[in-house]
């Protein structure tokens, strides 16, 4: 790093100047034999007055503020050392002052270079690429034992011709596109190629036995830098990964079948402090709808790259479907290391897309569960992760939630607090199953219609009616044990007045364990509920444009148990919010 010096001086133990160059004297306005104390900020003087004792341990650096000739103090990096002056028979202190502004500029340049280095050369053992377009010089090499081993070197056309024989025919188009990008592209690019490398002349070629490779390149001015990452098929075969059939067709990770198989392999080892991490993107549907699927694919590719970089060999990564990705850790030391990794993924995703000029507004949510602590089989642990992911979404997105029984037991269906009878426990488990379908089949896969979902919710929670009124009280949907209908003229109880809205809490909920809770308020509501033989109900208020514009009601008849359990309130409030989102997605 180049430093810009303003000057060098030599002073006595008492800080009187014995020698100084013109730059220092001009900046400070001092003369020979003046004391440097006149130019040093008072709080920094001890660093120099105590220099002799500190120099017993060798030279050191410090930030010293100097008074300039314009009567302002400026900070400098002072390198302080001792010298022996035989003429004066004494030890003198030598100080060189470097301009901090130039150091900061150099530091920023170094950071930018380090970003490129980290992004494209943090792949020890892989092949590196460089191309200077002005000079038409191409290099392909790898580093081993601190030496560069060149595979290809020369002008680009010759290197392309030399490479073509090693590219499998089915990947010829991808290779041509890659060469075109190297010649003229002004942006980052990547390619996936398959090579037949039996005759590839690489020293220590045992490192490069893979036949499938991914090439990442970045254009920096008129230069191209990048890396060619070879898949080591021998290493992958040790864990039964087929690099061709087990990789996702689009993203750089395992496909669903392979990640499940590898997760079960890891779980079978019985190691502690391992985790499932289920991730998906927040607001991803909006990206596809607004900007199109090409942009959506770009976002997914960037998301994948971030995850792979942050996992960094500490586990496996696979795509469960859509934008849902599963990490299964193998070498996480403790939960602190896990949280650091999750926090890094979350913040990197947030800031990567926050800085995108298209205002994509993409973040990610994560559900996490430890194994074997809370499950020894894939489905149990994955199910807990899925519930934690849904909870993360429910709590506002852009966060991770780690399953903790003391906090989340009721959510995942532990029946201990519901009833001591096994029948009641089975009944609670049925509710959990329905909640799972609400997320999977209704919200995500859209394989359940309103009629099916309302019916299953109503039966599981022993309701006698579910009613949803929306679009400013102009549209409605009703389920009862007798069936479903959407004739608003027949099913809507009432269009509530302002006094009804005041009964809801900050979560837009109103829980009635009996109509007595209305306490004479909203007599029209009380009259309608009595007429329908409803004695207990949970209402969820739908707001649009900060206005009460509809509601979801879950009702029990007077003949059924009046009180609502904490689990029922939580589950049905979540259900109402899902219905609200679905109707206005």
C-alpha positions, 0 to 999 in steps of 0.5 A: 500500500502506497503511503503519502508522507508529509515529512520525517523528523528526528527528536530528542528524548525531550522532544526537541527537533534535531532534524526535519525535512521541508514537508514537515517544517512547512506544514507545522511552521516549526523551525529546527530546535523548536519543541514538537510539543508546540505542534502536537495536540495536548491529548496526544503528547503522552504517546511521544513523551513516553516513546522511549519506554515503549520503544524498548519493545520495538517500533510502534504506530500511533495516530497523532494530531498535528497543528497546521500552519492554518491553525487547524489540527489534522490526524496523521499515522505516526511510525515511531522508531529509535535511532542511535546518533554517535555524533551526539552520543544519544538515542534519538526518536525518529518519526514519519508522518503519513497522510490518513486520507491517502491511506483511506483511499488506498484502503478503499481500493484494497477493499474493492480488490478484495471483493473481487478476490473473495468472489472469484478466487476464494475457491482453493484448488479450482481453476482461475481465469484472466483475460485482458481485452486490450492485449488479447491475453488469456490465462487459465491456471491454478495455484498449488504450493504457492505457484501458478500452474498454467493450463492455457496461455496466449491469445483468446482464439488459440485458447478457444481452439485448444479448449474445444476438443474437451467440451462435450458436444451437448454443451457446445452452444453454452461454450460458444456463448461463454466465449462470446461473453468473454470477448464482449460482455460488459457484465457478470456472467456464468456458464455450466459446461461438461468436459471430457478431461481424461487427456487434460494436461493438468499437473497434480490432476488428481484434484480435477477429476470432475467432468461438470464445471461452473464458470463465474466471470466478472468484467472489470474495466477491460479485463475479465476475471473469474474461476472455473469450479470443477465438481470432484465426482470422486468425493461426491460418490463417497456420499452417493451424490450423482453430480448429473442426476442429483443437482437441481436443473436450474440452481447450483444445489441438490434437487429435492430427492437428493437433499432428502437422501443426504439429510437422512444420511447425515441424521443416521450418523447421530451427531449432535448440534446439527440443524435443518434450516428451511428458507424461502424468499419474502415477496417473491411472488410479487417479483415474478408478477411485477418484473417477470420470471426472468428477473425472478430467476435472477433473484433465485440465482443470487439467493442461491449464491448467497446461501452457498457462500454462507454455508461454506462447506458446513452442510448440504443445500438443496431445493425443495421446490419453488424458492424454498431451500433446505440447509442441513448442517454437518459441522456447526459447532454450537448455536452461536455459530448457527445464529451467526450464519443465519444472521449473515444470510438474512442481512446479506439477502436484505442488503443485496436486494435493498440496493437494487435500483428496481426496488425488488423489496426481497428478503428471506425468512427461515425456520430452524430445528435441531436434530436429533434433539427434537426428531430423529427422522426427516419428516419430523424435523422438516415439519417443525422447520416448516412451522417455524418458517410460517411463524417467521412469516406471520411475525413480519418476515425477514427473520429466523425462528429456531424451534424452542419447545418452551415457546413453540410447543402449543403451535406444533400440537403438543396436547398436554395443555388441552386435556388429559384424555387421549381423545382430546389429544387426538383431536388437537393433533387433527387441528395441527394437521389441518393447519399444516394443510392450510399452509401447504395445500391452500396458501402455497400449492393452491390445491385446496379450494375455499370449500375444501379448506373451510370444511376441514377447518370447521370440522377439526375445530367443531365449529357450526359456521365460518363466515368471511365478508370482504371487499368492503362488505360486498362479497361473502363466503360461508361454510356450515356443516350443511355446505357452502354458499356465497349468496351475500344476500342470504348469509351476511349477518350485518354490516357493522357500525363504528361501535363494533370496530372499537371492540377489536384489539390491536391484533384485529381480534375480538374473542367472545366466550359468550354474548355477555361480553358484548355487555349491551354494546352493539345490540344489532350484533348481539341480536343477529348472533342470537338469531343464528344460535351463536353463543361464542365467536372469534372475529378477525377484522379485515382492514383495507386503506386503513378502513374496516372493510370486512371480517372473518367469523368462526362461530360455535352454537350455544349447545357447544363448549363456550370457551376458546383455548389459547391454541384455538385463538392462535390457530384461528387468528392465523387461519383468518389472516391466511384467508385475508391474504388469499382473498387479496393476494 
